[in-house]
Amino acid sequence: MAAFEVTGGKQLQGAIIPQGAKNEALQILCAVLLTPEPVTIHKVPNIRDVNKLIDLLGDLGVQVEKLDTETYRFTAKEVNLEFLKTNEFRQKASALRGSIMILGPLLTRYGKGSMPKPGGDKIGRRRLDTHFLGFQKLGAKFNYDSDTHFYTIDASNLTGTYMLLDEASVTGTANIVMAASMAKGKTTIYNAACEPYLQQLCKMLVRMGAKIDGIGSNMLHIEGVEYLGGTEHTMLPDMIEIGSFIGLAAMTQSEITIKDAQIPQLGIIPDTFRRLGIEMEFRGDDIFIPAQERYTIDTFIDGSIMTIADAIWPGFTPDLLSVVLVTATQAKGTVLVHQKMFESRLFFVDKLIDMGAQIILCDPHRATVIGLDRQQALRGIRMTSPDIRAGVALLIAALSADGTSIIDNVEQIDRGYQNIDSRLNALGASIKRIS
């Protein structure tokens, strides 16, 4: 296993280009299974989860051509459904949560599919009911073997219908949209997720020949078609990485320009960081963050303590709450961070407390951060990255700390952040990858 040796206390400076969006990539890559024609995708991030999915597509018989460092062409002319029955598929698919989204395309194109229980971050319960309830309403029949944790689905007669999703799951909505794209008749999905990732998927499917109305809203109408063709698609920059760089700049008192940020697609992310007192300037489609000696957390109008909570889009994404929390540790003021969606995502705060942060973990969902206002720096320690987002939050803390930190299990960070050590070192950071 790899680790980062981080020498903190260095101010960074320069410009950085965000990678393609990880959460969009996992949906878009699965969509190539919908057509036998070539699909060319640009801005594919070079990260572990995406590379695992590309490898899985190749095992399924998809022809994968790497055209340059960020561009691939996929041709799913002949898909080997027998591979779904193999132990190799079971092992690879169960190690990647995003693999669940191959089901929608396989069900609507071939009428059947199989899937082991997917893996992913250990951040609490992440149920799959929305996916399977949606497939069932379209007419699919599935069986779950509790001994092998394996799902098998018969979808030989998918038919459009009305459905009200039990939760606005992004991956669940994506899976159902792909399944409905070639089902017979019209499907209406209410309480659909409407994140930019999902909008990107729907726009791509429309270019492939799908009929989808309501893109960007929580009610989607899909008229099934008999055939989808090839297309070309460019992914958005990763909004989670952009938010991480904003927090990093504030914590390390650095002057950083985030290039080509697609600012209109960021929702309330910039304003949420502004509520922590972080200054930023939009220069065209770039975000300029000046070096700040101090930043002060806002309060509500009545003077009560600021609360930052996650919510479904267009609310604040849960993937950035870990970054918000660590950024608040050196602010002036107090903030309550409320992680509503996952009950284990805040448990990494014990490592920040060991570094000298003042944090009260109220319960599995809430933490109160009392900012140090730069009166004392965090101190370097040895710690372990529990998941992707906590891992990058700990990296930000280490970069701002006095002394040297060791972050173990950085494979978790590699799952979501492309060459993060070399890219930050180019700005002046001191991150060494060690065994």
Secondary structure, DSSP 8 states (H G I E B T S, - for coil): --EEEEE-----EEEE---B-HHHHHHHHHHGGG-SSEEEEES----HHHHHHHHHHHHTT-EEEEEETTEEEEE-SS--GGGGGSHHHHHHHHT-GGGGGGHHHHHHHHSEEEEE------SS----HHHHHHHHHTT-EEEEETTTTEEEEE-TT-B--EEE-SS--HHHHHHHHHHHTTSBSEEEEES----HHHHHHHHHHHHTT-EEE-TTSSEEEEE--S----EEEE--B-HHHHHHHHHHHHHTT-EEEE-S--GGGSTTHHHHHHHTT---EEETTEEEE---S--B--B-TTS-BEEEE--STTS--GGGHHHHHHHHTTSBSEEEEE--S-TTTTTTHHHHHHTT-EEEEEETTEEEEE--TTSS--B--EEE--SHHHHHHHHHHHHHSBSEEEEE-THHHHTTSTTHHHHHHTTT--EEEE-
